[in-house]
Amino acid sequence: MTFIDRVDQPERYLAVFDQLDKANAAGLPIRGQVPPRGIGLLLGLQCTLNPFMTNAVYKSELQHLPVSERTARMAQPDVRTRVLAAQTDEIDPNVVGGALVNRWHQMFELGNLPNYELDPNLSIAKIAERQGRAPAEVAYDLLIADEGKAMVYLTSSTYAGGSLDTVYKLLTHPHTVPGLSDGGAHVATICDASFPTTLLQHWVRDRDGERLGLPFAIKRQARDTAWAVGLTDRGVLAPGFKADINVIDLDGLRVHRPEMYYDLPSGGKRLMQRADGYKHTVVSGVETYRDGQPTGALPGRLVRS
């Protein structure tokens, strides 16, 4: 089951802990699947959503243009003035995602090397407050940077209090496993397939606060996750087990800012996120990736419990 820390109900996870404990004590092996960072949306000129998607001037004059042309137009002072003058914080219920465009206190710039546990003082709302500007101005200037490739990270669930302190409790509970990477849906809005890298990079190596031990993180990500869904032939390095192995340079591990690719049918787009530090990936004893590049070997088969 999905197990998140809700911003609007910050103590609810304690009740879920109680139910998980009772279920497992009764012999029901129920696991809570916990995202290791905030569930967030990516907003940008390339993405499905952006803070100006309900803006009348943006909708009528700009949104139909290719990103490169749109960015150039938006950089023109007169266009900038007209778009910002038309910006309101009204929610448009007829636009999918329209209810999200005014949550400036939950929006952060996503850098080239993303930090997913940001100080709330770095939100667009707080930056605007310090600079004496409207939040929409700050977001506008951010999104037209880097030829329109810049992105805003809108934090949603699992980020109560502006930190991941509660997530630490969720990740270390005896009846949870890390997961919930939304890598196959909302492909131009969410890019959470890098959750396993976050688990090692942030929680084991970099976090300023309580961290996870490396053996614990590997056990949770590998054996505990596999065995929770009945894949008991893998997850440990031992004779007789399936030889699926990652050799990782922990010091060199890092995720990069997601990039938009237009390689789906009919030119459809999707977000992809590169990661450094994966030296060798082995599936069933065959190396499939070396230094992050595919070897061409495809030994994988349909996975059955």
C-alpha positions as CSV (number, residue, x, y, z in Angstrom):
1,M,0.0,0.0,0.0
2,T,1.1,3.5,-0.7
3,F,2.2,5.1,2.6
4,I,2.9,8.9,2.5
5,D,3.1,11.8,5.0
6,R,0.2,14.1,4.2
7,V,0.8,17.8,4.5
8,D,-2.9,18.4,5.4
9,Q,-2.9,15.5,8.0
10,P,0.7,15.5,9.4
11,E,0.0,13.0,12.2
12,R,-2.0,10.5,10.2
13,Y,1.1,8.3,9.6
14,L,1.1,7.3,13.3
15,A,-2.4,5.7,12.9
16,V,-1.1,3.9,9.8
17,F,1.9,2.6,11.8
18,D,-0.5,1.2,14.4
19,Q,-2.6,-0.6,11.7
20,L,0.5,-2.0,10.0
21,D,1.8,-3.3,13.4
22,K,-1.6,-4.9,14.2
23,A,-1.9,-6.5,10.7
24,N,1.6,-8.0,10.8
25,A,1.1,-9.3,14.4
26,A,-2.0,-11.0,13.1
27,G,0.0,-12.8,10.4
28,L,-1.0,-10.4,7.5
29,P,2.3,-9.4,5.8
30,I,1.2,-5.9,4.7
31,R,3.9,-3.5,3.7
32,G,3.8,0.3,3.4
33,Q,5.6,1.5,0.3
34,V,7.4,4.8,1.1
35,P,8.7,7.4,-1.3
36,P,12.2,8.5,-0.1
37,R,11.6,12.1,-1.1
38,G,8.7,14.4,-1.5
39,I,6.1,13.5,-4.1
40,G,6.5,16.4,-6.4
41,L,5.5,17.7,-9.8
42,L,7.9,19.3,-12.3
43,L,6.7,22.6,-13.8
44,G,8.3,24.1,-16.9
45,L,7.8,25.4,-20.4
46,Q,8.6,21.9,-21.8
47,C,6.4,20.2,-19.2
48,T,2.7,19.5,-19.2
49,L,2.2,22.0,-16.3
50,N,3.6,25.4,-15.7
51,P,2.6,28.3,-13.4
52,F,1.2,30.3,-16.4
53,M,-0.9,27.6,-18.0
54,T,-4.1,29.4,-17.0
55,N,-2.8,32.9,-17.9
56,A,-5.0,34.5,-20.6
57,V,-2.1,36.0,-22.6
58,Y,0.1,32.9,-22.3
59,K,-2.8,30.7,-23.5
60,S,-3.7,32.8,-26.4
61,E,-0.3,33.9,-27.7
62,L,2.4,31.6,-26.5
63,Q,1.4,28.0,-25.4
64,H,1.0,26.8,-29.0
65,L,4.6,27.8,-30.0
66,P,7.6,25.5,-29.9
67,V,9.6,25.8,-26.7
68,S,12.5,27.6,-28.3
69,E,10.3,30.2,-30.0
70,R,8.1,30.5,-26.9
71,T,11.1,31.2,-24.7
72,A,12.4,33.9,-27.1
73,R,9.0,35.6,-27.2
74,M,8.7,35.5,-23.4
75,A,12.1,37.1,-23.0
76,Q,10.8,40.2,-24.8
77,P,10.1,43.0,-22.2
78,D,6.7,43.9,-23.7
79,V,5.5,40.2,-23.7
80,R,6.8,39.7,-20.1
81,T,4.9,42.8,-19.0
82,R,1.6,41.7,-20.5
83,V,1.9,38.1,-19.3
84,L,2.6,39.2,-15.7
85,A,-0.2,41.8,-15.8
86,A,-2.6,39.0,-16.8
87,Q,-1.4,36.6,-14.1
88,T,-3.9,35.9,-11.3
89,D,-4.0,33.3,-8.5
90,E,-7.5,32.3,-9.4
91,I,-8.0,28.5,-9.7
92,D,-9.4,27.3,-13.0
93,P,-11.3,24.1,-12.3
94,N,-11.5,23.3,-16.1
95,V,-7.8,23.0,-16.5
96,V,-6.1,19.8,-15.3
97,G,-3.5,20.9,-12.8
98,G,-4.9,24.4,-12.7
99,A,-5.4,24.2,-8.9
100,L,-1.6,24.0,-8.5
101,V,-0.4,27.1,-10.2
102,N,-0.6,29.4,-7.2
103,R,1.2,27.3,-4.6
104,W,4.3,29.5,-4.6
105,H,5.3,28.5,-1.1
106,Q,5.7,24.9,-2.3
107,M,7.7,25.7,-5.4
108,F,11.5,25.6,-5.7
109,E,14.0,25.9,-8.5
110,L,15.3,22.5,-9.6
111,G,19.0,22.9,-10.2
112,N,21.2,21.0,-12.5
113,L,22.1,18.7,-9.5
114,P,18.8,18.6,-7.8
115,N,18.4,18.8,-4.0
116,Y,15.1,17.3,-3.0
117,E,15.2,18.5,0.6
118,L,15.3,22.2,0.3
119,D,15.1,24.9,3.0
120,P,11.6,26.4,2.9
121,N,13.3,29.8,2.8
122,L,14.4,29.0,-0.8
123,S,10.8,28.7,-2.1
124,I,9.7,31.0,-4.8
125,A,7.4,32.8,-2.3
126,K,10.2,33.5,0.1
127,I,12.6,34.6,-2.6
128,A,9.9,37.0,-3.9
129,E,9.3,38.3,-0.4
130,R,13.0,39.0,0.1
131,Q,13.4,40.7,-3.3
132,G,10.2,42.7,-3.0
133,R,8.7,41.1,-6.2
134,A,5.6,39.1,-7.0
135,P,6.2,35.3,-6.9
136,A,5.0,35.1,-10.6
137,E,7.9,37.4,-11.6
138,V,10.4,35.2,-9.9
139,A,8.9,32.1,-11.5
140,Y,8.7,33.7,-15.0
141,D,12.4,34.7,-15.0
142,L,13.4,31.3,-13.8
143,L,11.4,29.3,-16.4
144,I,12.7,31.2,-19.4
145,A,16.3,30.6,-18.3
146,D,18.5,27.9,-20.0
147,E,16.4,28.2,-23.3
148,G,13.3,27.1,-21.5
149,K,14.8,23.9,-20.0
150,A,14.7,25.2,-16.4
151,M,12.1,23.6,-14.1
152,V,10.3,24.3,-10.9
153,Y,9.8,21.5,-8.3
154,L,6.4,21.7,-6.7
155,T,6.5,19.7,-3.5
156,S,3.3,17.9,-2.6
157,S,2.8,15.0,-0.2
158,T,5.6,13.6,2.1
159,Y,7.2,17.0,2.8
160,A,5.4,18.2,5.9
161,G,7.2,20.9,7.8
162,G,9.5,21.6,4.9
163,S,11.8,18.6,5.6
164,L,12.0,14.8,5.2
165,D,12.2,14.2,9.0
166,T,9.0,12.2,9.0
167,V,10.1,10.2,6.0
168,Y,13.0,9.0,8.0
169,K,10.5,7.4,10.4
170,L,8.5,6.0,7.5
171,L,11.6,4.5,5.9
172,T,12.9,2.9,9.1
173,H,9.6,1.3,10.3
174,P,9.8,-2.5,10.3
175,H,6.9,-3.0,8.0
176,T,7.8,-0.6,5.2
177,V,9.9,-0.7,2.0
178,P,11.1,2.2,-0.2
179,G,9.2,2.6,-3.4
180,L,6.4,4.3,-5.2
181,S,8.5,5.6,-8.1
182,D,6.0,7.0,-10.7
183,G,8.3,6.4,-13.6
184,G,5.6,5.1,-16.0
185,A,2.8,7.6,-15.6
186,H,2.5,11.4,-15.9
187,V,5.6,11.2,-18.0
188,A,5.9,14.9,-18.7
189,T,5.1,16.0,-15.1
190,I,6.7,13.5,-12.7
191,C,10.2,11.9,-12.8
192,D,10.5,9.8,-9.7
193,A,12.2,6.8,-11.2
194,S,15.4,8.0,-9.6
195,F,14.1,7.2,-6.1
196,P,16.6,4.3,-5.6
197,T,19.5,6.7,-6.3
198,T,18.0,9.3,-3.9
199,L,17.9,6.5,-1.2
200,L,21.7,6.1,-1.5
201,Q,22.8,9.6,-2.4
202,H,20.7,11.6,0.0
203,W,19.8,9.2,2.8
204,V,23.1,7.3,3.1
205,R,25.7,9.9,2.0
206,D,24.6,13.5,1.9
207,R,21.7,14.3,4.2
208,D,22.2,16.9,6.9
209,G,20.3,15.1,9.6
210,E,19.4,11.5,10.4
211,R,20.7,9.2,7.8
212,L,20.3,5.5,6.9
213,G,23.2,3.0,7.2
214,L,24.4,1.6,3.9
215,P,23.7,-2.1,4.7
216,F,20.2,-1.1,5.9
217,A,19.4,0.9,2.8
218,I,20.7,-1.9,0.5
219,K,18.7,-4.6,2.4
220,R,15.5,-2.5,2.2
221,Q,15.9,-1.6,-1.5
222,A,17.0,-5.1,-2.6
223,R,16.0,-8.1,-0.5
224,D,13.1,-6.6,1.5
225,T,11.5,-5.0,-1.6
226,A,11.8,-8.2,-3.7
227,W,10.6,-10.5,-1.0
228,A,7.6,-8.2,-0.2
229,V,6.2,-9.1,-3.6
230,G,7.1,-12.8,-3.6
231,L,10.4,-12.6,-5.5
232,T,12.3,-14.7,-3.0
233,D,14.9,-15.9,-5.5
234,R,16.8,-12.5,-5.5
235,G,17.9,-9.6,-3.3
236,V,21.0,-11.1,-1.7
237,L,24.4,-12.1,-2.8
238,A,24.4,-15.8,-2.1
239,P,24.8,-19.1,-4.0
240,G,21.6,-20.2,-5.8
241,F,20.1,-16.7,-6.0
242,K,19.5,-14.8,-9.1
243,A,22.7,-12.8,-10.1
244,D,21.2,-9.3,-10.4
245,I,23.9,-6.9,-9.2
246,N,24.7,-3.2,-9.2
247,V,28.3,-2.1,-8.7
248,I,28.1,1.5,-7.5
249,D,30.6,4.2,-6.8
250,L,28.9,5.7,-3.8
251,D,31.2,8.8,-3.7
252,G,30.4,9.5,-7.4
253,L,26.7,8.9,-7.2
254,R,24.5,11.8,-8.2
255,V,21.2,12.5,-10.1
256,H,21.0,15.2,-12.7
257,R,18.1,17.5,-13.5
258,P,15.5,15.7,-15.6
259,E,15.5,16.3,-19.4
260,M,12.6,16.2,-21.8
261,Y,12.8,13.6,-24.6
262,Y,10.4,13.6,-27.6
263,D,10.7,10.0,-28.5
264,L,7.2,8.5,-27.8
265,P,4.7,7.7,-30.6
266,S,3.5,10.8,-32.5
267,G,6.3,12.9,-31.0
268,G,5.1,12.4,-27.5
269,K,7.3,13.7,-24.7
270,R,8.7,12.1,-21.5
271,L,11.1,13.1,-18.8
272,M,14.3,11.2,-18.3
273,Q,16.8,11.6,-15.5
274,R,20.5,10.6,-15.8
275,A,22.5,9.4,-12.8
276,D,26.3,9.0,-12.4
277,G,28.0,6.4,-10.3
278,Y,26.6,3.2,-11.6
279,K,29.7,1.3,-12.8
280,H,28.2,-2.1,-13.7
281,T,24.7,-3.4,-13.8
282,V,24.3,-7.2,-14.1
283,V,21.1,-9.1,-14.8
284,S,21.2,-12.9,-14.5
285,G,24.9,-12.8,-14.5
286,V,25.2,-10.8,-17.7
287,E,26.4,-7.2,-17.8
288,T,23.7,-5.0,-19.3
289,Y,25.1,-1.5,-18.4
290,R,28.7,-0.3,-18.0
291,D,29.4,3.2,-16.7
292,G,25.8,4.1,-17.3
293,Q,25.8,3.0,-21.0
294,P,24.0,-0.1,-22.3
295,T,26.1,-3.0,-23.5
296,G,23.4,-4.3,-25.8
297,A,22.8,-7.5,-23.8
298,L,19.2,-8.1,-23.0
299,P,19.0,-11.2,-20.7
300,G,15.9,-10.1,-18.9
301,R,12.7,-12.1,-18.9
302,L,9.1,-11.7,-17.8
303,V,9.1,-11.4,-14.0
304,R,6.8,-13.8,-12.1
305,S,6.3,-14.1,-8.4
